[in-house]
Amino acid sequence: MNTQPLRIIHRNDLPVGGFAGIVETHMVKSPLIWKDAKNRKDISHGLGDFIYLASGYFKPNEGAPLHPHNDVDIVSVILNGAVGHKGSLGDGTVIEGPGVQVQRAGTGMQHAEFSMNNTKAEILQIWFLPPETGLEPAYQNFALKQGELATVLGGNGGESFHSNMVCQVGYIAKGQTVDCEQPFIAMITEGTAKANGVSVQAGDLIEGDSLELKSDDDFGLVLIKSK
């Protein structure tokens, strides 16, 4: 059994904020981008080019108005509900949860995101610095399936955008184990598990130097590590 110590951050221990039609809890903010984050001992400061993670939801029929981004890779994990997009990338697309949209802002893009119906849409917003600046804006969509992790950023073979980081998202069936033998940050999005022998549950962010994650039951996972 892996007994390496872990840091576990519980979402419910952190302040809740948001703007417009978004309710969110900031769980990762890198001092490389947000200088005041270095004084936050209650959150993670990220890992390499992984700079930001917020857990929250779009209010029913509401969301974020049109706003710009550049030189950032944005991974939007829609856990449930349906999220619509307007703007210069993926205009008119709808992502049904569970699903992922990855937007490479590159030289610049604008977008708006919002719940498509009368129920809230639970999401994770995850930001990465791109491997280089000035890339061409683009986007990709991924469906999530039970029993597997999808590599939505930093994969091999061109199935996802090149990155210095690897981001995997998916659902792990009861009885399966996920191992990571390098520094990592992980988020439990659904269910419960044992992380290096310690119980974790939905809403927990985990970071450490290595990980053995065993399922007590089916659970959802985001796993981020350097490539």
C-alpha positions as CSV (number, residue, x, y, z in Angstrom):
1,M,0.0,0.0,0.0
2,N,1.2,3.5,-0.8
3,T,1.6,5.4,2.5
4,Q,3.1,8.6,1.1
5,P,1.6,11.6,2.9
6,L,-1.1,13.7,1.0
7,R,-2.6,17.1,1.3
8,I,-6.4,16.9,1.1
9,I,-8.4,20.2,0.6
10,H,-12.1,19.9,1.3
11,R,-14.2,22.1,-0.9
12,N,-16.7,22.8,1.9
13,D,-13.9,24.3,4.0
14,L,-13.3,27.1,1.4
15,P,-15.3,30.3,0.8
16,V,-17.9,30.3,-1.9
17,G,-18.0,33.2,-4.4
18,G,-18.9,33.7,-8.0
19,F,-20.1,36.3,-10.5
20,A,-23.0,36.8,-12.9
21,G,-24.8,33.4,-13.1
22,I,-21.9,31.4,-11.6
23,V,-21.5,30.1,-8.1
24,E,-17.9,28.8,-7.5
25,T,-15.2,27.8,-5.0
26,H,-11.6,28.5,-6.0
27,M,-9.5,25.5,-5.0
28,V,-6.3,26.1,-7.1
29,K,-4.7,29.5,-7.8
30,S,-1.1,29.8,-8.9
31,P,1.0,32.7,-7.4
32,L,2.7,32.8,-10.8
33,I,-0.5,34.5,-12.1
34,W,-2.3,35.7,-8.9
35,K,0.4,37.2,-6.6
36,D,-1.9,37.4,-3.6
37,A,-2.5,33.6,-3.8
38,K,0.9,33.0,-2.2
39,N,-0.7,34.1,1.1
40,R,-3.6,31.6,0.8
41,K,-2.7,28.6,2.8
42,D,-6.1,27.0,2.5
43,I,-5.9,26.4,-1.3
44,S,-3.5,24.6,-3.7
45,H,-1.0,26.7,-5.6
46,G,-1.1,24.4,-8.7
47,L,1.6,22.3,-10.4
48,G,3.8,23.4,-13.3
49,D,1.6,24.9,-16.0
50,F,-1.6,24.0,-14.1
51,I,-2.6,27.3,-12.6
52,Y,-6.4,27.3,-11.7
53,L,-9.3,25.2,-10.7
54,A,-12.8,26.3,-9.6
55,S,-15.6,24.0,-8.6
56,G,-19.1,25.3,-8.9
57,Y,-22.2,25.5,-11.1
58,F,-24.1,27.6,-13.5
59,K,-27.5,28.8,-12.1
60,P,-30.5,27.5,-14.0
61,N,-30.7,29.3,-17.4
62,E,-27.8,31.5,-16.4
63,G,-24.0,31.6,-16.7
64,A,-21.0,33.8,-17.7
65,P,-21.5,36.6,-20.2
66,L,-19.3,37.1,-23.2
67,H,-15.7,37.6,-22.0
68,P,-12.2,37.3,-23.5
69,H,-9.2,35.0,-23.0
70,N,-5.8,34.7,-24.5
71,D,-2.8,32.3,-24.1
72,V,-4.6,29.9,-21.7
73,D,-5.9,26.4,-22.2
74,I,-9.3,26.1,-20.5
75,V,-10.7,22.6,-19.6
76,S,-14.4,22.8,-18.7
77,V,-15.7,19.6,-17.1
78,I,-19.5,19.5,-17.2
79,L,-20.5,17.0,-14.5
80,N,-24.2,17.2,-15.0
81,G,-26.7,19.3,-16.8
82,A,-26.2,20.9,-20.2
83,V,-23.9,23.9,-21.0
84,G,-24.2,26.0,-24.1
85,H,-21.4,28.1,-25.6
86,K,-21.4,31.3,-27.7
87,G,-18.5,33.2,-29.0
88,S,-15.5,32.9,-31.4
89,L,-14.9,29.2,-30.5
90,G,-17.6,26.5,-30.6
91,D,-20.5,29.0,-31.1
92,G,-23.8,27.2,-30.7
93,T,-22.4,24.0,-29.3
94,V,-24.0,22.3,-26.3
95,I,-22.0,20.0,-24.0
96,E,-24.1,17.4,-22.1
97,G,-22.8,16.2,-18.8
98,P,-20.8,14.2,-18.2
99,G,-18.5,15.8,-20.8
100,V,-15.5,18.0,-21.4
101,Q,-14.8,21.0,-23.6
102,V,-11.2,22.1,-24.0
103,Q,-10.6,25.6,-25.4
104,R,-7.2,26.8,-26.5
105,A,-7.5,30.6,-26.4
106,G,-4.2,31.2,-28.1
107,T,-4.0,34.6,-29.8
108,G,-7.4,35.5,-28.4
109,M,-11.0,34.4,-28.3
110,Q,-14.3,35.4,-26.6
111,H,-16.9,33.1,-25.2
112,A,-20.0,32.9,-23.0
113,E,-21.1,29.8,-21.1
114,F,-24.5,29.1,-19.6
115,S,-26.9,26.4,-18.4
116,M,-29.3,25.4,-21.1
117,N,-32.3,24.6,-19.0
118,N,-34.1,25.0,-15.6
119,T,-31.6,23.0,-13.7
120,K,-28.1,24.1,-12.5
121,A,-25.1,22.7,-14.4
122,E,-22.3,21.5,-12.2
123,I,-18.9,22.3,-13.6
124,L,-15.2,22.4,-13.0
125,Q,-13.2,25.1,-14.7
126,I,-9.5,24.2,-15.0
127,W,-6.8,26.5,-16.6
128,F,-3.4,25.6,-17.9
129,L,-0.6,27.8,-19.4
130,P,-0.1,26.6,-23.0
131,P,3.2,25.1,-24.1
132,E,3.9,28.3,-26.1
133,T,2.2,31.7,-26.6
134,G,0.5,32.8,-29.8
135,L,-1.0,29.5,-30.8
136,E,-4.1,29.3,-33.1
137,P,-7.4,29.3,-31.2
138,A,-9.1,25.9,-31.3
139,Y,-11.4,23.7,-29.3
140,Q,-12.2,20.0,-28.7
141,N,-15.1,18.1,-27.1
142,F,-14.9,14.8,-25.2
143,A,-17.6,12.5,-24.0
144,L,-16.9,10.7,-20.7
145,K,-17.6,7.0,-20.2
146,Q,-17.9,4.9,-17.1
147,G,-14.8,2.8,-16.3
148,E,-12.2,4.9,-18.1
149,L,-10.2,8.1,-17.9
150,A,-10.1,10.3,-21.0
151,T,-6.9,12.3,-21.7
152,V,-8.4,15.7,-22.6
153,L,-5.1,17.6,-22.6
154,G,-1.5,16.5,-23.2
155,G,-2.2,13.1,-24.7
156,N,-0.1,11.3,-27.3
157,G,-1.0,10.8,-30.9
158,G,-2.9,14.0,-31.4
159,E,-6.1,13.1,-29.7
160,S,-5.8,16.1,-27.5
161,F,-3.9,19.4,-27.6
162,H,-0.2,19.3,-26.9
163,S,0.7,20.5,-23.4
164,N,3.5,20.2,-20.8
165,M,0.8,18.8,-18.5
166,V,-1.5,15.8,-18.7
167,C,-5.2,16.2,-17.7
168,Q,-7.3,13.0,-17.4
169,V,-11.0,13.1,-16.6
170,G,-13.5,10.2,-16.1
171,Y,-15.2,7.7,-13.9
172,I,-13.6,4.7,-12.2
173,A,-15.6,1.6,-11.4
174,K,-15.7,-0.1,-8.0
175,G,-12.7,-2.4,-7.6
176,Q,-10.4,-0.5,-9.9
177,T,-7.2,1.3,-8.8
178,V,-5.5,4.4,-10.2
179,D,-1.8,4.8,-9.6
180,C,0.4,7.9,-10.2
181,E,4.1,7.7,-9.4
182,Q,4.9,11.4,-9.7
183,P,3.8,14.7,-8.3
184,F,0.1,15.2,-9.0
185,I,-3.1,17.1,-8.2
186,A,-6.4,15.2,-8.3
187,M,-10.1,16.1,-7.7
188,I,-12.8,13.6,-6.7
189,T,-15.9,14.7,-8.6
190,E,-18.3,11.9,-7.5
191,G,-18.4,9.0,-5.0
192,T,-15.8,7.9,-2.5
193,A,-12.4,6.3,-2.6
194,K,-9.2,5.6,-0.6
195,A,-6.2,7.8,-1.4
196,N,-3.0,6.2,0.0
197,G,-5.3,4.6,2.5
198,V,-7.1,7.8,3.5
199,S,-10.8,8.2,2.8
200,V,-11.7,10.9,0.2
201,Q,-15.0,11.9,-1.3
202,A,-16.6,14.2,-3.9
203,G,-15.4,17.7,-3.4
204,D,-11.9,16.7,-2.2
205,L,-8.8,18.0,-3.9
206,I,-5.7,15.8,-3.3
207,E,-2.0,16.7,-3.9
208,G,1.2,14.8,-3.2
209,D,4.2,13.1,-4.7
210,S,2.6,9.8,-5.6
211,L,-0.9,8.3,-5.4
212,E,-2.7,5.0,-5.1
213,L,-6.4,5.6,-5.4
214,K,-8.7,2.6,-4.7
215,S,-12.4,2.7,-5.2
216,D,-14.9,2.0,-2.4
217,D,-17.6,2.6,-5.0
218,D,-17.8,4.1,-8.4
219,F,-16.2,7.5,-8.4
220,G,-15.4,10.4,-10.6
221,L,-11.9,11.8,-11.0
222,V,-9.8,14.5,-12.5
223,L,-6.0,13.7,-12.5
224,I,-3.4,16.3,-13.4
225,K,0.4,15.7,-13.6
226,S,3.4,16.9,-15.6
227,K,4.1,15.2,-18.9
